[in-house]
């Protein structure tokens, strides 16, 4: 029986140690919701300056930069 759940495209790689300690990944940064900024491990404030949307064979993807 299928339970109706899909794995994210990067699910398997996200479980690796290399992925978890990569300081350049947004997922590994602290997000301050009040100020809408990310804080990197060095304490620098990173703000979103734009969103890039692209169509491919997969559904619409969004990338923040």
N, C-alpha and C positions, 0 to 999 in steps of 0.2 A: 504494500500500500504506500502510495506517495503522500507526503505530508504537505506538499505545496510550497516548500521553501527553496529558494535559489541561493547559491553561493555568490558572493561578490566576485568580480573579475580578478581581484588581487587577494582573495581570501587566503590561499595557500602560502603565498609569499609574505603576507602580513604576519604570519605566525613565526617567521624566522627571526633569529637574534639580530642579524644584520639589519633587517627592516626596522625592528623595534628601537635600535640605538641610532638610527640615521637622523641626525639633527636637522637635515634639510626638509624632512617630511612634515607637512602640516599636522598630520595625525599625532606626531610626537611633540607638539608644542602646546603650551598652555593657552587657552582662549579666555580672554576677559570680555564677557558678554556686555558688561556695563559700558565699556569704552569701545567695543567692537574692534578689538585688536588681538593679534597673537603675540605671545612673548616667547622668544627663542631661549635656548639654554644659556646664552650669554646675557640675557636680560634685555635684549633689544626689542623695541616695539615694532611689529610688522602690521601694516594696514593693507587692506585690499584696495587696489587701484583700478581694477577692471575685471570683467568676466568675459572669457572667450567661449563662445558656443560653436560647436562643430557638429555636423551631421556625418554619420558614417553608416556602416552596415548595422551597427548596434544602435540602440536608441540615442537620442540627443545627449551629448556629454557637455558638462560645464567645467571649465578650468578657471580658477581664480589666480591672479598674478598681481 
